Amino acid sequence: MARIALIPGDGIGPEVLAEAEKVLGRISEIEDLPLEFDRWPHGADRYLETGSGMEEEEIRRLGAEYDGILLGALGDPRVPGNEHARQILLGLRFQLDLYINLRPVRLLDRRLTPLRDIREEDLDLVIFRENTEGVYVGMGGVFRKGTPQEMAIQEDVNTRFGIERIVRAAFEHARDHDVDRVTLSDKANAMEHAGGLWRRVFQEVGEEFPDIEREALYVDMLAMDLVRRPSRYRVIVTGNLFGDILSDLAAQLAGGLGLAASANLHPGKAALFEPVHGSAPDIAGSGNANPLAAILTSALLLRHLGRRAAADRVEAAVRGAIGANETTADLGGALTTAETGDAVVRRLDSAA
Ligand SMILES: NC(=O)c1ccc[n+]([C@@H]2O[C@H](COP(=O)([O-])OP(=O)(O)OC[C@H]3O[C@@H](n4cnc5c(N)ncnc54)[C@H](O)[C@@H]3O)[C@@H](O)[C@H]2O)c1
């Protein structure tokens, strides 16, 4: 029995997560995979009532008691600065030390890419973004604030320990998926101290994987080349900031926010899965939210549970629904959120 914590969250979060749950429920019957769901009501409403986003003890329990956490989205204009979202998302990420931000990017239908002359198999890559260091640790400060001489410093934190574990995760993934090259992306020409450390660790860890080619590219070069010839890339490893940007660029090449899935992982410890999009308050309640990103996110969860066949089946059903134009309006279809989820479930059934 796998235990899954569901955090629907805010805005379209509950709408898209309901469809992911529908798909997971059906696949668990088809594939004989017992799943138990617990719903966690954390989000803006609860924060406005109680003043708490998520307590440390709750985060600890989420990490210790569940095989996976599935989150819808967080963000609500009623909460100043989205304090609740920060507490929950950053709390989970840092307290559970979810050091891998995994962003798979796969073109499911060539009509969805803004690139010309590219086939589905030309865009199939995974980005390993370091998720606990870099400029996101919030070190630094401002000096002479509000004066013409104001200055701001934002530190970029890179530890050997932090780099080593994300680089090793990328090589292990490449080895397990028969990928023969790992690409490191950095800015070692301008940021020589951090870049030098990343390159030395990449070299050292890479030597443990002699069958896998190592390549290091400046992030500006890689951004251009991802658009020019994405088929060259299969596994990319990079720091927190560059990973943030590259993964959104790559996601857009495959159809954008309505399809982008992500996982935040600490292997052997805890795993959080979330669609990349936010709570989209502009369309919440309209029935127009695309649930496919959340459904593809649930396929990542299945993969994490070691159920590759079930994950492949969910992805094939999503691909089928897109091919038949059974999608929400953002992908050119005319279905509602729930109808799109039903279309995926029908395809699971017909392939069963
Ligand atoms: N990880 C997260 O939970 C997360 C990520 C990004 C933004 N946010 C929060 O979400 C709120 C809204 O942020 P935003 O508007 O910048 O980003 P957003 O991703 O919520 O929306 C951006 C645009 O994309 C559209 N969109 C997003 N998801 C969609 C879907 N599944 N189907 C169809 N259209 C979709 C929205 O309607 C909007 O026009 C903010 O409070 C922000 O802080 C949360």
The ligand as a MOL file (V3000), in Angstrom:
LIG
                    3D

  0  0  0     0  0            999 V3000
M  V30 BEGIN CTAB
M  V30 COUNTS 44 48 0 0 0
M  V30 BEGIN ATOM
M  V30 1 N 4.3240 26.2440 -7.3680 0
M  V30 2 C 3.2630 27.0200 -7.2090 0
M  V30 3 O 2.3260 26.6700 -6.5010 0
M  V30 4 C 3.2290 28.3310 -7.9550 0
M  V30 5 C 3.9620 28.5220 -9.1290 0
M  V30 6 C 3.8250 29.7400 -9.8290 0
M  V30 7 C 2.9710 30.7240 -9.3190 0
M  V30 8 N 2.3010 30.5110 -8.1470 0 CHG=1
M  V30 9 C 1.3450 31.4720 -7.6100 0
M  V30 10 O 0.1480 31.3800 -8.4000 0
M  V30 11 C -0.4820 32.6740 -8.4450 0
M  V30 12 C -0.6910 33.0840 -9.8880 0
M  V30 13 O 0.5860 33.2630 -10.4960 0
M  V30 14 P 0.8140 33.5190 -12.0410 0
M  V30 15 O -0.4550 34.0710 -12.6220 0
M  V30 16 O 2.0610 34.2750 -12.1720 0 CHG=-1
M  V30 17 O 1.1160 32.0890 -12.6570 0
M  V30 18 P 0.0920 30.9480 -13.0680 0
M  V30 19 O 0.8990 29.7750 -13.4950 0
M  V30 20 O -0.8880 30.6970 -11.9850 0
M  V30 21 O -0.6950 31.5290 -14.3400 0
M  V30 22 C -0.0360 32.1120 -15.4660 0
M  V30 23 C -1.0110 32.1150 -16.6700 0
M  V30 24 O -1.1490 30.7740 -17.1520 0
M  V30 25 C -2.4930 30.3430 -17.0650 0
M  V30 26 N -2.4910 28.9600 -16.5340 0
M  V30 27 C -1.7320 28.4970 -15.5120 0
M  V30 28 N -2.0030 27.2010 -15.2820 0
M  V30 29 C -2.9410 26.8400 -16.1770 0
M  V30 30 C -3.6330 25.6350 -16.4430 0
M  V30 31 N -3.4140 24.5070 -15.7380 0
M  V30 32 N -4.5660 25.6180 -17.4350 0
M  V30 33 C -4.8030 26.7200 -18.1650 0
M  V30 34 N -4.1820 27.9080 -17.9730 0
M  V30 35 C -3.2630 27.9660 -16.9850 0
M  V30 36 C -3.1770 31.2990 -16.0890 0
M  V30 37 O -4.5600 31.4030 -16.3700 0
M  V30 38 C -2.4150 32.5850 -16.2980 0
M  V30 39 O -2.9600 33.2910 -17.3810 0
M  V30 40 C 0.4310 33.6170 -7.6860 0
M  V30 41 O -0.0780 33.7420 -6.3890 0
M  V30 42 C 1.7710 32.9220 -7.6940 0
M  V30 43 O 2.5530 33.2630 -6.5810 0
M  V30 44 C 2.4010 29.3210 -7.4800 0
M  V30 END ATOM
M  V30 BEGIN BOND
M  V30 1 1 1 2
M  V30 2 2 2 3
M  V30 3 1 2 4
M  V30 4 1 4 5
M  V30 5 2 4 44
M  V30 6 2 5 6
M  V30 7 1 6 7
M  V30 8 2 7 8
M  V30 9 1 8 9
M  V30 10 1 8 44
M  V30 11 1 9 10
M  V30 12 1 9 42
M  V30 13 1 10 11
M  V30 14 1 11 12
M  V30 15 1 11 40
M  V30 16 1 12 13
M  V30 17 1 13 14
M  V30 18 2 14 15
M  V30 19 1 14 16
M  V30 20 1 14 17
M  V30 21 1 17 18
M  V30 22 2 18 19
M  V30 23 1 18 20
M  V30 24 1 18 21
M  V30 25 1 21 22
M  V30 26 1 22 23
M  V30 27 1 23 24
M  V30 28 1 23 38
M  V30 29 1 24 25
M  V30 30 1 25 26
M  V30 31 1 25 36
M  V30 32 1 26 27
M  V30 33 1 26 35
M  V30 34 2 27 28
M  V30 35 1 28 29
M  V30 36 1 29 30
M  V30 37 2 29 35
M  V30 38 1 30 31
M  V30 39 2 30 32
M  V30 40 1 32 33
M  V30 41 2 33 34
M  V30 42 1 34 35
M  V30 43 1 36 37
M  V30 44 1 36 38
M  V30 45 1 38 39
M  V30 46 1 40 41
M  V30 47 1 40 42
M  V30 48 1 42 43
M  V30 END BOND
M  V30 END CTAB
M  END
